Amino acid sequence: MQIGSVVMGASDVRRAAAFWKAALGYVEREPLTEKWVVLVPAAGPGPGVSLGRSDVPVQEVPRVHLDLYTEEQDAEVARLIGLGAVQVDWELYPEDPDFVVLADTEGNRFCVIDTTHG
């Protein structure tokens, strides 16, 4: 068994898909609809990101979220903000964190992890 896709809610599937396609270099597995899309890596294997239409409010402290790993945290955070993400005022940061909490265009929280950090 393996993880095939991580599913997230979106009030605007098209907008969310545009963000995640640009953020991760993913493509649509099939053409998106207003209610659903599965995004997959453009090259090579990896888990998908599925976006489903939802009117449920975003959790401020989600039980499940994406961790995006990078050796260039500052550059990636700036790039993602340029794509429409926003930095979240996160009260739960530990001392000397290796992660930055962002929210996508739908408010879904995710972390950008600095893999070079201690």
Secondary structure by P-SEA (a helix, b strand, c coil): ccccbbbbbbccaaaaaaaaaaacbbbbccccccccccccccccbbbbbbbccccccccccccbbbbbbcccaaaaaaaaaaacccccccccccccccbbbbbccccbbbbbcccccc
